[in-house]
Amino acid sequence: MSRATRQIAIRTVLSARTYRLANALRKERDRLGLTQAALAEQVGVSRKTINTVENRRVYSFDSSGTQACGGAGQTR
């Protein structure tokens, strides 16, 4: 497999995970009746961070990002 092909495959997997995480975060936040600001305050991040994740403008996550979302969208 060429390097370019591997990079495309990695981006595809990350895009799918990001999409699942964004949807799971928004659904759970809505279910709890929280605004982005209220959720951000509870998990210790900015409202902009929550908005960025929900709008799928995220390219990688550290453990705190997935932990704040309860591991939503993760597959192993």
N, C-alpha and C positions, 0 to 999 in steps of 0.2 A: 504494500500500500504506500503510495507516495505521501510526502509530507503535506501537500495541499489537500489530498483526500482525507488524511487524518484530521487536519484542521477543520475541514467542513463537517466531518462527523462529530467532532467535539462541539462545534458551535451548534449543531442540530440538537444534540443531547442537552446542552446548556439552555437552549431556547425552550425546549419542552419542559425542563425542570423549572425554569423561570416562570413560564406560563402557568404551570400547576401551582407553584408557590403563590403567585400573584392572586390567582382565583381563590385559593384556600384562605389566604389572609383576608381578602375582602369579604368572603362569605362568613368567616368566623367573626370578623369585626361587626358586620351587619347583624349577625345572630345575637351578638352581645349588646347591640344597641350603642356601640361606641363610635365617636367621631375619630378621625385620624389623629387629631390632637390628643384626645383622651387616651387612645391606645399608645401613642408615642410616649406620653407621660408615664404610663404604667410600666412600659418595658424599658424606659430609659434611653430613648432615641428621639430625634427630632421628628416633627410632623412631616417635614420634607422627606425624611428617610422612608416613612410609611408610604407616602405618596409615590415616591420613586419605585418602591417595590411593587405596589399595586398597579402602577402603569407600565410595568415590565421594562423599565429602563435600567435594569440591573444586570451586570455581566458576571459577577461572581459574588459568593457569599462567604463570610467567615462564620465561625461557629456561633458568634453572638447573633448574627442575622437569622440563622435557621433556628436557633434556640428561642429567640423572641417570637417566632412563628410556630413554636411547638413542633418543629421538624416537618411542618407541612410541605408537601411536594417532594420530599426526599424519597428516593428509592434505593434499595441496596440489593 
